[in-house]
Amino acid sequence: MGSHPPIPTRVVLLCGPSGSGKSLLSARSGLPVLRLDDFYKEGTDPTLPQVAGSSDIDWDHPASWDADAAVAAIEDLCRTGRTDIPVYDISLSARTGAETLDIGRTPLFIAEGVFAAEVVTRCRELGLLADALCLSRGPVRTFRRRFVRDLREGRKSVPFLLRRGWRLMRAERSIVARQTALGAYACDRDEAMGRLAAAAAGRCTTARTAA
């Protein structure tokens, strides 16, 4: 029987509602980071979902995101240490270029984004998963942080940001429930840092912890 070469690198998938602090935690971890939001579909894609009863595109629906391309990039990084990724401009809802992400021989990296939980099962089946975490800060705190960030970065128009923010604040508990059902472990920033340290030390926690 033939044997497959060992996978030198594993991924920690980091999800959570928009504005929950995923990017900040990733930066503070010191680990290489793959931005999964760069795999959003472009605004002209006819398969983009809409918010029910509205003409707004539902950018918080998994169908607005290219899961297949994201998994392919994660697998490339785990097996070879490098991959080509799109550069996405959220304010334009468009890809503006491409770049190569090279993480070298690091044993662990983070793939963070609102849809990271959507690929937990696939990454586990491929033998790539070290852990899957869902950050949760509480609906009101998340709303404030998300709105200030999105306004500062000019991501969308103010009316759109307010409509989206109110909708997400009301839906935050169900968002976290969905992500944990998909296999992510809900935790705050401090616990997430502890689990990242454990994964970096080779003490991987791939099984979902019961509530």
C-alpha positions in Angstrom: 0.0 0.0 0.0 1.2 3.5 -0.9 1.4 6.2 1.8 0.6 9.9 1.4 3.3 12.4 2.4 2.7 13.9 5.8 0.9 17.3 5.9 3.5 19.7 7.5 1.1 22.5 8.5 -2.4 22.6 10.1 -5.0 25.4 10.1 -7.0 27.0 12.9 -10.3 28.2 11.4 -11.5 31.4 13.2 -15.0 32.5 12.7 -17.6 34.7 14.5 -20.0 37.4 13.7 -18.7 40.4 11.7 -17.1 42.8 14.1 -16.3 40.1 16.8 -12.6 40.8 16.7 -11.3 38.0 14.4 -8.7 40.1 12.5 -7.4 41.7 15.7 -7.0 38.4 17.4 -5.3 37.0 14.4 -2.8 39.9 14.3 -2.1 39.5 18.0 -1.4 35.8 17.7 1.7 36.3 15.7 0.7 33.4 13.3 0.4 33.7 9.5 -3.1 34.6 8.5 -5.2 33.8 5.5 -8.1 36.3 5.0 -11.1 34.3 4.0 -13.1 37.4 3.2 -10.9 37.7 0.1 -12.9 34.8 -1.3 -16.2 36.8 -1.5 -17.9 36.6 -4.8 -17.9 39.7 -6.9 -20.9 42.1 -6.9 -21.8 41.2 -10.5 -22.1 37.4 -9.8 -25.7 36.3 -10.6 -25.6 33.7 -7.8 -25.4 36.3 -5.0 -28.3 36.0 -2.5 -30.5 38.9 -1.5 -31.9 39.9 1.8 -35.5 38.8 2.0 -37.9 41.7 1.2 -35.0 43.9 0.1 -32.8 44.7 -2.9 -29.7 44.5 -0.7 -27.2 41.8 -1.4 -26.9 39.5 1.6 -23.2 39.5 2.2 -23.7 37.6 5.4 -25.1 34.5 3.6 -22.6 31.7 2.9 -23.8 31.7 -0.8 -22.0 35.1 -1.2 -18.7 33.3 -0.6 -16.6 30.9 -2.7 -16.0 28.0 -0.3 -14.3 25.8 -2.9 -11.6 28.3 -3.6 -11.1 29.0 0.1 -10.6 25.3 0.8 -8.2 24.9 -2.1 -6.1 27.8 -0.8 -6.1 26.3 2.7 -5.0 22.9 1.4 -2.2 24.5 -0.7 -0.9 26.3 2.4 -1.0 23.2 4.5 0.8 21.1 1.9 3.2 23.5 0.3 3.4 26.7 2.4 2.2 29.0 -0.4 -0.9 29.8 -2.5 -2.2 32.4 -4.8 -5.2 34.4 -3.4 -7.4 37.1 -4.7 -7.3 40.7 -3.4 -10.8 41.8 -2.6 -12.1 45.3 -2.1 -15.2 45.2 0.1 -16.2 48.8 -0.8 -16.2 47.9 -4.5 -17.6 44.3 -4.0 -14.9 43.3 -6.5 -11.6 41.5 -6.8 -8.9 44.1 -7.6 -5.9 41.8 -8.1 -4.1 38.7 -6.9 -1.1 38.0 -4.7 0.9 35.1 -3.4 0.8 34.2 0.3 3.9 32.4 1.5 3.9 31.1 5.1 7.1 29.1 4.8 7.5 26.1 7.0 5.3 27.2 9.9 3.4 24.4 11.5 0.3 26.5 12.1 -1.7 29.3 10.5 -5.0 31.0 11.0 -7.7 31.2 8.3 -10.2 33.9 9.5 -13.5 35.1 8.3 -17.2 35.1 8.9 -17.7 31.9 6.9 -14.8 29.9 8.3 -17.2 27.5 10.0 -18.6 26.5 6.7 -15.5 24.6 5.8 -14.7 22.9 9.2 -15.9 19.5 8.1 -14.1 19.6 4.8 -10.8 20.7 6.4 -11.1 18.0 9.1 -11.8 15.3 6.4 -8.7 16.5 4.5 -6.6 16.2 7.7 -5.8 19.9 7.7 -7.6 21.1 10.9 -5.9 21.9 14.2 -8.9 23.7 15.7 -12.0 25.8 14.9 -12.9 28.8 17.0 -16.0 31.1 17.1 -15.4 34.5 18.7 -18.4 36.0 20.5 -18.4 39.4 22.2 -22.2 40.0 22.7 -24.6 41.6 20.2 -24.3 45.3 21.4 -20.5 45.4 21.6 -20.2 43.7 18.3 -22.7 46.1 16.7 -20.7 49.1 17.9 -17.3 47.8 16.9 -18.5 46.6 13.5 -20.2 50.0 12.6 -17.2 52.1 13.7 -14.9 49.8 11.7 -17.0 49.7 8.5 -17.6 53.5 8.6 -13.9 54.2 9.1 -13.0 51.9 6.2 -15.8 53.1 3.9 -17.0 49.6 3.3 -20.5 50.5 2.2 -23.0 53.4 2.4 -24.1 54.5 5.8 -27.7 53.5 5.3 -26.6 50.0 4.2 -24.3 49.7 7.2 -27.1 50.7 9.6 -29.6 48.2 8.0 -27.0 45.4 8.0 -25.8 46.2 11.5 -29.3 46.2 13.0 -30.1 42.9 11.2 -26.9 41.3 12.4 -27.3 42.5 16.0 -30.7 40.8 16.2 -29.3 37.6 14.5 -26.0 37.3 16.4 -27.1 34.5 18.8 -28.4 32.5 15.9 -25.2 33.2 13.9 -23.1 31.8 16.8 -25.4 28.9 17.2 -25.0 28.0 13.5 -21.2 28.3 13.6 -20.9 26.1 16.7 -23.3 23.5 15.1 -20.9 23.4 12.1 -18.0 22.5 14.5 -16.5 25.7 15.8 -15.9 26.2 19.6 -17.5 29.4 20.9 -15.1 31.4 23.2 -13.9 34.8 24.1 -10.6 36.4 23.1 -8.6 35.1 26.1 -9.8 31.5 25.7 -9.2 31.7 22.0 -5.6 32.8 22.6 -5.1 29.8 24.9 -6.4 27.4 22.4 -4.2 28.9 19.7 -1.2 28.4 22.0 -2.2 24.8 22.6 -2.5 24.2 18.8 0.9 25.8 18.2 2.4 23.5 20.8 0.9 20.5 18.9 -2.0 19.9 21.4 -4.6 20.1 18.7 -8.3 20.2 19.8 -10.2 19.2 16.7 -13.3 17.8 18.4 -16.1 20.1 19.2 -16.5 20.7 23.0 -20.1 20.2 24.2 -21.8 23.1 25.8 
